[in-house]
């Protein structure tokens, strides 16, 4: 199962390391990443594979929410099939 992880907030040192580190702890494989800094704001989209994830969906969302709060950033996780359904006419 694939998903998109988006991270948005004020640019700080270690954002990529902390988010990818959490993914590694939870058994999530990062397949692709794009990131940019726009006028001091950090934006990143990660395509991840959840097939070996070691926690439930609720625990996964809680973990990303907690990390986002700690970093002062917004982290969202959207499963690919949900994203595809939202953008299909």
N, CA, C and O atoms as a GROMACS GRO file, in nm:
protein
  356
    1UNK      N    1   0.084  -0.117   0.000
    1UNK     CA    2   0.000   0.000   0.000
    1UNK      C    3   0.089   0.124   0.000
    1UNK      O    4   0.182   0.135   0.080
    2UNK      N    5   0.061   0.215  -0.089
    2UNK     CA    6   0.138   0.340  -0.101
    2UNK      C    7   0.062   0.455  -0.035
    2UNK      O    8  -0.060   0.450  -0.019
    3UNK      N    9   0.136   0.557   0.004
    3UNK     CA   10   0.076   0.676   0.062
    3UNK      C   11   0.165   0.796   0.033
    3UNK      O   12   0.283   0.782   0.000
    4UNK      N   13   0.106   0.915   0.046
    4UNK     CA   14   0.180   1.039   0.035
    4UNK      C   15   0.190   1.102   0.173
    4UNK      O   16   0.091   1.112   0.245
    5UNK      N   17   0.310   1.144   0.208
    5UNK     CA   18   0.332   1.218   0.332
    5UNK      C   19   0.370   1.360   0.291
    5UNK      O   20   0.465   1.379   0.215
    6UNK      N   21   0.296   1.459   0.340
    6UNK     CA   22   0.329   1.598   0.312
    6UNK      C   23   0.372   1.665   0.442
    6UNK      O   24   0.315   1.642   0.548
    7UNK      N   25   0.473   1.749   0.430
    7UNK     CA   26   0.526   1.822   0.546
    7UNK      C   27   0.537   1.969   0.507
    7UNK      O   28   0.600   2.003   0.406
    8UNK      N   29   0.476   2.055   0.587
    8UNK     CA   30   0.478   2.199   0.556
    8UNK      C   31   0.501   2.276   0.685
    8UNK      O   32   0.440   2.246   0.788
    9UNK      N   33   0.589   2.375   0.680
    9UNK     CA   34   0.612   2.460   0.796
    9UNK      C   35   0.739   2.541   0.779
    9UNK      O   36   0.804   2.537   0.675
   10UNK      N   37   0.773   2.614   0.884
   10UNK     CA   38   0.893   2.697   0.881
   10UNK      C   39   1.016   2.607   0.869
   10UNK      O   40   1.027   2.507   0.939
   11UNK      N   41   1.107   2.644   0.781
   11UNK     CA   42   1.226   2.564   0.757
   11UNK      C   43   1.315   2.562   0.880
   11UNK      O   44   1.347   2.666   0.937
   12UNK      N   45   1.356   2.441   0.920
   12UNK     CA   46   1.449   2.423   1.030
   12UNK      C   47   1.546   2.310   0.994
   12UNK      O   48   1.522   2.234   0.901
   13UNK      N   49   1.654   2.302   1.066
   13UNK     CA   50   1.754   2.198   1.044
   13UNK      C   51   1.697   2.063   1.087
   13UNK      O   52   1.637   2.052   1.194
   14UNK      N   53   1.716   1.960   1.005
   14UNK     CA   54   1.684   1.824   1.042
   14UNK      C   55   1.544   1.775   1.010
   14UNK      O   56   1.506   1.667   1.054
   15UNK      N   57   1.467   1.852   0.934
   15UNK     CA   58   1.329   1.810   0.904
   15UNK      C   59   1.328   1.676   0.832
   15UNK      O   60   1.257   1.584   0.874
   16UNK      N   61   1.404   1.664   0.726
   16UNK     CA   62   1.404   1.540   0.648
   16UNK      C   63   1.451   1.423   0.734
   16UNK      O   64   1.394   1.314   0.727
   17UNK      N   65   1.554   1.444   0.813
   17UNK     CA   66   1.606   1.338   0.898
   17UNK      C   67   1.502   1.291   1.000
   17UNK      O   68   1.489   1.171   1.023
   18UNK      N   69   1.430   1.383   1.060
   18UNK     CA   70   1.332   1.344   1.162
   18UNK      C   71   1.214   1.270   1.102
   18UNK      O   72   1.168   1.170   1.159
   19UNK      N   73   1.165   1.318   0.988
   19UNK     CA   74   1.049   1.253   0.925
   19UNK      C   75   1.090   1.116   0.870
   19UNK      O   76   1.019   1.017   0.891
   20UNK      N   77   1.202   1.109   0.801
   20UNK     CA   78   1.245   0.980   0.747
   20UNK      C   79   1.286   0.885   0.860
   20UNK      O   80   1.269   0.764   0.847
   21UNK      N   81   1.338   0.938   0.970
   21UNK     CA   82   1.371   0.855   1.085
   21UNK      C   83   1.247   0.791   1.146
   21UNK      O   84   1.250   0.674   1.183
   22UNK      N   85   1.139   0.868   1.156
   22UNK     CA   86   1.014   0.812   1.206
   22UNK      C   87   0.963   0.704   1.112
   22UNK      O   88   0.916   0.599   1.156
   23UNK      N   89   0.973   0.730   0.983
   23UNK     CA   90   0.931   0.628   0.886
   23UNK      C   91   1.009   0.499   0.907
   23UNK      O   92   0.951   0.391   0.907
   24UNK      N   93   1.139   0.510   0.924
   24UNK     CA   94   1.223   0.391   0.944
   24UNK      C   95   1.182   0.316   1.072
   24UNK      O   96   1.176   0.194   1.072
   25UNK      N   97   1.156   0.390   1.179
   25UNK     CA   98   1.115   0.327   1.305
   25UNK      C   99   0.984   0.249   1.290
   25UNK      O  100   0.964   0.148   1.357
   26UNK      N  101   0.896   0.297   1.202
   26UNK     CA  102   0.764   0.236   1.185
   26UNK      C  103   0.759   0.134   1.072
   26UNK      O  104   0.653   0.082   1.041
   27UNK      N  105   0.874   0.106   1.010
   27UNK     CA  106   0.878   0.008   0.902
   27UNK      C  107   0.826   0.059   0.770
   27UNK      O  108   0.782  -0.019   0.685
   28UNK      N  109   0.828   0.190   0.752
   28UNK     CA  110   0.777   0.253   0.629
   28UNK      C  111   0.894   0.282   0.536
   28UNK      O  112   0.992   0.346   0.576
   29UNK      N  113   0.884   0.235   0.413
   29UNK     CA  114   0.989   0.258   0.314
   29UNK      C  115   0.961   0.386   0.236
   29UNK      O  116   0.853   0.401   0.178
   30UNK      N  117   1.056   0.477   0.234
   30UNK     CA  118   1.045   0.600   0.156
   30UNK      C  119   1.091   0.569   0.014
   30UNK      O  120   1.206   0.530  -0.007
   31UNK      N  121   1.001   0.585  -0.083
   31UNK     CA  122   1.033   0.552  -0.222
   31UNK      C  123   1.076   0.672  -0.304
   31UNK      O  124   1.158   0.659  -0.394
   32UNK      N  125   1.021   0.788  -0.274
   32UNK     CA  126   1.055   0.908  -0.352
   32UNK      C  127   1.028   1.030  -0.265
   32UNK      O  128   0.938   1.030  -0.182
   33UNK      N  129   1.109   1.133  -0.286
   33UNK     CA  130   1.096   1.256  -0.206
   33UNK      C  131   1.118   1.376  -0.297
   33UNK      O  132   1.207   1.375  -0.382
   34UNK      N  133   1.038   1.478  -0.278
   34UNK     CA  134   1.065   1.608  -0.336
   34UNK      C  135   1.046   1.710  -0.225
   34UNK      O  136   0.951   1.702  -0.147
   35UNK      N  137   1.138   1.806  -0.219
   35UNK     CA  138   1.127   1.908  -0.115
   35UNK      C  139   1.177   2.040  -0.170
   35UNK      O  140   1.257   2.047  -0.263
   36UNK      N  141   1.128   2.145  -0.106
   36UNK     CA  142   1.165   2.278  -0.150
   36UNK      C  143   1.153   2.374  -0.032
   36UNK      O  144   1.074   2.352   0.059
   37UNK      N  145   1.232   2.478  -0.036
   37UNK     CA  146   1.219   2.586   0.061
   37UNK      C  147   1.174   2.710  -0.016
   37UNK      O  148   1.242   2.755  -0.108
   38UNK      N  149   1.060   2.762   0.023
   38UNK     CA  150   1.000   2.876  -0.044
   38UNK      C  151   0.988   2.992   0.054
   38UNK      O  152   0.901   2.990   0.142
   39UNK      N  153   1.073   3.091   0.040
   39UNK     CA  154   1.072   3.209   0.127
   39UNK      C  155   1.072   3.170   0.275
   39UNK      O  156   0.995   3.225   0.354
   40UNK      N  157   1.158   3.076   0.311
   40UNK     CA  158   1.171   3.035   0.450
   40UNK      C  159   1.073   2.928   0.495
   40UNK      O  160   1.080   2.881   0.608
   41UNK      N  161   0.982   2.889   0.406
   41UNK     CA  162   0.887   2.783   0.439
   41UNK      C  163   0.929   2.654   0.371
   41UNK      O  164   0.962   2.653   0.253
   42UNK      N  165   0.928   2.545   0.446
   42UNK     CA  166   0.970   2.414   0.398
   42UNK      C  167   0.846   2.339   0.349
   42UNK      O  168   0.743   2.338   0.416
   43UNK      N  169   0.858   2.275   0.233
   43UNK     CA  170   0.750   2.192   0.179
   43UNK      C  171   0.811   2.063   0.125
   43UNK      O  172   0.906   2.066   0.048
   44UNK      N  173   0.754   1.949   0.166
   44UNK     CA  174   0.806   1.820   0.121
   44UNK      C  175   0.690   1.725   0.094
   44UNK      O  176   0.590   1.724   0.166
   45UNK      N  177   0.705   1.647  -0.011
   45UNK     CA  178   0.612   1.538  -0.041
   45UNK      C  179   0.696   1.411  -0.052
   45UNK      O  180   0.796   1.406  -0.124
   46UNK      N  181   0.652   1.308   0.019
   46UNK     CA  182   0.719   1.178   0.015
   46UNK      C  183   0.619   1.074  -0.034
   46UNK      O  184   0.504   1.073   0.010
   47UNK      N  185   0.663   0.988  -0.124
   47UNK     CA  186   0.584   0.871  -0.161
   47UNK      C  187   0.641   0.756  -0.079
   47UNK      O  188   0.760   0.726  -0.088
   48UNK      N  189   0.556   0.691   0.000
   48UNK     CA  190   0.603   0.586   0.090
   48UNK      C  191   0.525   0.456   0.066
   48UNK      O  192   0.413   0.457   0.014
   49UNK      N  193   0.588   0.346   0.104
   49UNK     CA  194   0.526   0.214   0.096
   49UNK      C  195   0.495   0.170   0.239
   49UNK      O  196   0.585   0.156   0.322
   50UNK      N  197   0.366   0.148   0.267
   50UNK     CA  198   0.321   0.113   0.401
   50UNK      C  199   0.308  -0.038   0.422
   50UNK      O  200   0.264  -0.081   0.529
   51UNK      N  201   0.345  -0.119   0.323
   51UNK     CA  202   0.318  -0.263   0.331
   51UNK      C  203   0.387  -0.332   0.449
   51UNK      O  204   0.339  -0.435   0.496
   52UNK      N  205   0.497  -0.278   0.498
   52UNK     CA  206   0.567  -0.338   0.613
   52UNK      C  207   0.552  -0.255   0.741
   52UNK      O  208   0.625  -0.276   0.838
   53UNK      N  209   0.459  -0.160   0.740
   53UNK     CA  210   0.438  -0.073   0.856
   53UNK      C  211   0.404  -0.156   0.979
   53UNK      O  212   0.326  -0.252   0.970
   54UNK      N  213   0.461  -0.120   1.092
   54UNK     CA  214   0.448  -0.200   1.214
   54UNK      C  215   0.340  -0.151   1.311
   54UNK      O  216   0.326  -0.206   1.420
   55UNK      N  217   0.263  -0.048   1.273
   55UNK     CA  218   0.159   0.006   1.360
   55UNK      C  219   0.028   0.018   1.284
   55UNK      O  220   0.025   0.009   1.161
   56UNK      N  221  -0.080   0.037   1.358
   56UNK     CA  222  -0.211   0.056   1.296
   56UNK      C  223  -0.220   0.193   1.230
   56UNK      O  224  -0.136   0.280   1.252
   57UNK      N  225  -0.323   0.209   1.149
   57UNK     CA  226  -0.344   0.338   1.082
   57UNK      C  227  -0.361   0.451   1.183
   57UNK      O  228  -0.304   0.558   1.165
   58UNK      N  229  -0.438   0.427   1.287
   58UNK     CA  230  -0.460   0.530   1.390
   58UNK      C  231  -0.329   0.566   1.459
   58UNK      O  232  -0.301   0.684   1.482
   59UNK      N  233  -0.248   0.465   1.493
   59UNK     CA  234  -0.120   0.491   1.558
   59UNK      C  235  -0.025   0.566   1.465
   59UNK      O  236   0.052   0.651   1.509
   60UNK      N  237  -0.032   0.535   1.336
   60UNK     CA  238   0.051   0.602   1.237
   60UNK      C  239   0.017   0.750   1.229
   60UNK      O  240   0.106   0.835   1.232
   61UNK      N  241  -0.112   0.781   1.220
   61UNK     CA  242  -0.153   0.921   1.215
   61UNK      C  243  -0.115   0.994   1.343
   61UNK      O  244  -0.073   1.110   1.339
   62UNK      N  245  -0.131   0.928   1.457
   62UNK     CA  246  -0.094   0.988   1.585
   62UNK      C  247   0.056   1.018   1.590
   62UNK      O  248   0.096   1.124   1.637
   63UNK      N  249   0.137   0.925   1.541
   63UNK     CA  250   0.282   0.945   1.541
   63UNK      C  251   0.323   1.064   1.455
   63UNK      O  252   0.407   1.144   1.495
   64UNK      N  253   0.263   1.076   1.335
   64UNK     CA  254   0.295   1.189   1.249
   64UNK      C  255   0.244   1.321   1.309
   64UNK      O  256   0.312   1.423   1.300
   65UNK      N  257   0.125   1.319   1.369
   65UNK     CA  258   0.072   1.440   1.434
   65UNK      C  259   0.164   1.485   1.548
   65UNK      O  260   0.192   1.604   1.562
   66UNK      N  261   0.210   1.388   1.629
   66UNK     CA  262   0.298   1.421   1.741
   66UNK      C  263   0.429   1.481   1.692
   66UNK      O  264   0.476   1.581   1.746
   67UNK      N  265   0.488   1.420   1.589
   67UNK     CA  266   0.613   1.472   1.535
   67UNK      C  267   0.592   1.612   1.478
   67UNK      O  268   0.674   1.701   1.499
   68UNK      N  269   0.483   1.632   1.406
   68UNK     CA  270   0.452   1.764   1.351
   68UNK      C  271   0.439   1.869   1.460
   68UNK      O  272   0.489   1.980   1.446
   69UNK      N  273   0.372   1.833   1.569
   69UNK     CA  274   0.358   1.926   1.681
   69UNK      C  275   0.494   1.960   1.742
   69UNK      O  276   0.521   2.076   1.773
   70UNK      N  277   0.579   1.859   1.759
   70UNK     CA  278   0.712   1.881   1.816
   70UNK      C  279   0.795   1.974   1.728
   70UNK      O  280   0.872   2.055   1.779
   71UNK      N  281   0.779   1.962   1.597
   71UNK     CA  282   0.859   2.041   1.503
   71UNK      C  283   0.792   2.173   1.464
   71UNK      O  284   0.852   2.255   1.395
   72UNK      N  285   0.668   2.194   1.508
   72UNK     CA  286   0.594   2.314   1.469
   72UNK      C  287   0.557   2.313   1.322
   72UNK      O  288   0.553   2.417   1.257
   73UNK      N  289   0.529   2.193   1.269
   73UNK     CA  290   0.496   2.176   1.128
   73UNK      C  291   0.368   2.096   1.115
   73UNK      O  292   0.322   2.035   1.212
   74UNK      N  293   0.312   2.096   0.996
   74UNK     CA  294   0.194   2.016   0.967
   74UNK      C  295   0.237   1.898   0.883
   74UNK      O  296   0.294   1.915   0.775
   75UNK      N  297   0.210   1.775   0.931
   75UNK     CA  298   0.242   1.653   0.858
   75UNK      C  299   0.112   1.578   0.833
   75UNK      O  300   0.037   1.547   0.925
   76UNK      N  301   0.087   1.548   0.706
   76UNK     CA  302  -0.032   1.473   0.667
   76UNK      C  303   0.007   1.345   0.596
   76UNK      O  304   0.108   1.340   0.526
   77UNK      N  305  -0.073   1.242   0.616
   77UNK     CA  306  -0.055   1.116   0.547
   77UNK      C  307  -0.184   1.085   0.473
   77UNK      O  308  -0.292   1.083   0.532
   78UNK      N  309  -0.173   1.062   0.342
   78UNK     CA  310  -0.289   1.028   0.260
   78UNK      C  311  -0.257   0.903   0.180
   78UNK      O  312  -0.163   0.902   0.101
   79UNK      N  313  -0.336   0.797   0.201
   79UNK     CA  314  -0.314   0.676   0.123
   79UNK      C  315  -0.337   0.705  -0.024
   79UNK      O  316  -0.424   0.786  -0.059
   80UNK      N  317  -0.262   0.642  -0.111
   80UNK     CA  318  -0.268   0.670  -0.254
   80UNK      C  319  -0.407   0.646  -0.311
   80UNK      O  320  -0.452   0.724  -0.395
   81UNK      N  321  -0.477   0.541  -0.267
   81UNK     CA  322  -0.610   0.516  -0.321
   81UNK      C  323  -0.709   0.624  -0.283
   81UNK      O  324  -0.801   0.654  -0.360
   82UNK      N  325  -0.692   0.684  -0.166
   82UNK     CA  326  -0.778   0.797  -0.126
   82UNK      C  327  -0.747   0.918  -0.213
   82UNK      O  328  -0.837   0.986  -0.262
   83UNK      N  329  -0.618   0.944  -0.232
   83UNK     CA  330  -0.576   1.055  -0.318
   83UNK      C  331  -0.630   1.036  -0.459
   83UNK      O  332  -0.683   1.130  -0.518
   84UNK      N  333  -0.616   0.914  -0.514
   84UNK     CA  334  -0.665   0.885  -0.649
   84UNK      C  335  -0.816   0.905  -0.659
   84UNK      O  336  -0.865   0.962  -0.757
   85UNK      N  337  -0.891   0.859  -0.558
   85UNK     CA  338  -1.037   0.873  -0.558
   85UNK      C  339  -1.078   1.020  -0.551
   85UNK      O  340  -1.176   1.060  -0.614
   86UNK      N  341  -1.003   1.100  -0.477
   86UNK     CA  342  -1.037   1.243  -0.464
   86UNK      C  343  -1.016   1.316  -0.597
   86UNK      O  344  -1.079   1.419  -0.622
   87UNK      N  345  -0.930   1.265  -0.682
   87UNK     CA  346  -0.896   1.334  -0.805
   87UNK      C  347  -0.946   1.261  -0.930
   87UNK      O  348  -0.895   1.283  -1.039
   88UNK      N  349  -1.045   1.175  -0.912
   88UNK     CA  350  -1.107   1.105  -1.025
   88UNK      C  351  -1.246   1.162  -1.046
   88UNK      O  352  -1.325   1.176  -0.953
   89UNK      N  353  -1.274   1.194  -1.170
   89UNK     CA  354  -1.406   1.251  -1.202
   89UNK      C  355  -1.500   1.138  -1.242
   89UNK      O  356  -1.616   1.163  -1.272
   0.00000   0.00000   0.00000
